């Protein structure tokens, strides 16, 4: 005689299957996170060494050539700095994926998340603006004496009004910071509500006659 599993056995099996797939998902995220951390650190080291070579003088104190095959200038240095900074962001994303994302929140994970978030805000609001201002002030020489644009007198009641590169520098820096101050809270609000949006019932399609239509799953 066939023996059918009880409701408790079925519930226990479903719970075990869910727990098993959760372990598989956590392990997959952990492996991917570790890989991203390692790759990010490697990219950061390569970019940092490239910055060191690019910004080094062409000759040392004894007149010997230093890194003769490495191009110099602000453009290669900026590209290398961007690569190094991208490596840092990739490593932070890997740490988030491997140890925080889609895992039960604990005090340790909350502390790690706070450290990563604070570090990311430091990169966005400190490192990037500082590097931009250093570039335009030193290498590009965006000074108040250099005029970016002169407004036609007919538009300003016959006055002589011009915008310098120094003012353009400040507008770009302030615009970037203001945009991030708005975009980050909006993204955080959207991210916090992702589970509610996923759990919300989908609207039932309606036919041309106003009756609900049956959708095959």
N, C-alpha and C positions, 0 to 999 in steps of 0.2 A: 504494500500500500504506500502510495506516495505521501511524503511528509512535507508539508508546506511550511516555510519559515514564518515565525510569528511576527507581529507588528514590532515588537521590541528588537527582534533580530534584524529586521529590515532597517529600523532607525539606527541601530548600532552600526550596521554595515555602511549606511550612508554617511554617518558621522566619521567612521574610520576612513572612508574614501575621501571625504573632504579634508580630513587631517593629513592624509597622505599627499594629496595634491598640493596642499598648503606647504608641506615640507619640500616638495619638488620645486614649487615656485620660489620659495625662500632660498633654496640652494642655488637655483638658476640665477636669481638676482644677486646673490652673494658672489658667485663666480664672475658674473658680468661686472659687478661693482669693483671687485679686486682688479680685474683686467683694465678697467677704465682708470683706476687709481695708478696702476703701474704705468700705463700708457701716458697719462697726464704728467706724471713725474718725469718720465723720459723726455717728453716734448718740452717740458719746462727747462730741464737741464740743457737740452740741445739749443733751445732758443736763448737761454742765458749765456751760454758759451759763445754763441754767434754774436750776441750784443757785445760781449767782451772783446771779441776779435775786431768787430767793425769799429768800435769806439776807441780802440787802441791807437796810439800814434804810429805813423808809418815807419819811424826809426827809433831805436832805443838811445840811451845816453852815449853809447859807444859808436853810434852811426850804423848799426846793423839793422837790416830790414826786418820788420815784424809783420807776419801774415801777409806776404806780398800778393798772394792770390785772392785776398778777400776784398770785396768792394767797400769803399768808404762812403760816407754821406748820411744825411738825415733819413732818406728814404729806405735804404737797406736796414738802418738801425731801427726805424719805426716798424718795419715788417718783422724783424727778429723779436722786438719787444712784444708785438701782437701775438706772435707764435708762443712765446714764453707765457704770456698772460692767458692765452687759450689753453695751454697745458694745465695751468692752475685751475681754471674753471672746469676742465674735463675731470681732473682728479677730485674736485669737490662734488661734481655730479656723480662720480663713481662711488664715493663714500655715502652719498645720499641714497643711491639705488641699492647698495649692498647691505646697509645696516639700518636704514630708516624707512624707505618707501614700502608701503603696504605691509607693515609689521605692527603688532600691538605696541602701543606707546608705553614706554617705561621711563623712569627718571634718567637712566643712562642715555637712552635714545633722545629724550627731550634735550638733555644737555648737549649732546653731539649735534642735534639739529640747530640749537641756538648758536653754537660755535660756527657751524657752516653758514648759517644765515647772516650772522654778524660779519663773517669774513667776506661773504659775497657783497654785502652792503659797503664794506670798506673798499672793495675793488671798484664798485660802481661809483661811489660818491667821493672817493679819495684818490685812488691810484689812477683811474682813467682821466679825470679832470686835471690832476697834477701833471701827468705825462703830456697831455694836450697843451697845457699852458707853457710847460717847459719847451716843447717843440716850437710853438709859434713865437715865443718871446726870444729864444736864443738862436735857433737855426733859421727860421723864416723871417725873423725880425719884424713882427707885426707891431710897430711902434705908433705912437700918436702922430708922428710926423708923416707917416705914409697914409695917403688918402685912398680909401676903398671905393667910394662913390661920392659924387657931388650931386646934390638934389637940384634940379632946374629951378632958377629963381622964381619962375612963374608959379610954381607950386607952393612956395613959402613966402608969398607976399614980397617978392623982390629981395629977400635976404640971402646972404651967402651961407648956406648950410651944407656941410659935408660930413661924411661918416668915415672915421679913420679905421685902420686895421686893428688898432687896439680896442676900439668900441666893438668891432665885429667879433674879436676874440672873446670879449666879455659876453656878448649876446649869445654866441654859440655855447659857451660854458654854462651860462645861466639857463639857456633853453634846454640843454641836455639834462641838467639837474632837475629842473622843474618837470620835464617830461617823465623822468624816472620816478619822481615823487608821486606822480599821478598813476603811472602805469603799474608800478609794483603793488600798491594797495588794491587796484582793480583786479590784477591777476590773482592776488591772494584770495580776494572775495570769490572770484570765479572758481578757483581751485578748491576752496572749502566746500562749495556747493555741488561738487561733481557727483557725489554719492546720491544726493537727493534728486538730481536730474536723471540719473540712471534708474532710480527706483520709481520715478513718476510714471503713472500709467500712460501708455501711448494712446493718442486719440483714435477713435474708431472711425474708419472711413465710411462715408455716407454716399449712397448712390444718387443718381440724378433725380430719383423720386423721393428723396428725403429719408430713406430707410437705411439703417446700419447694414453694412456689408460684412459677410463672414470672410475672415482672412485665414487661410490655411497656415498653420505653424510649420 
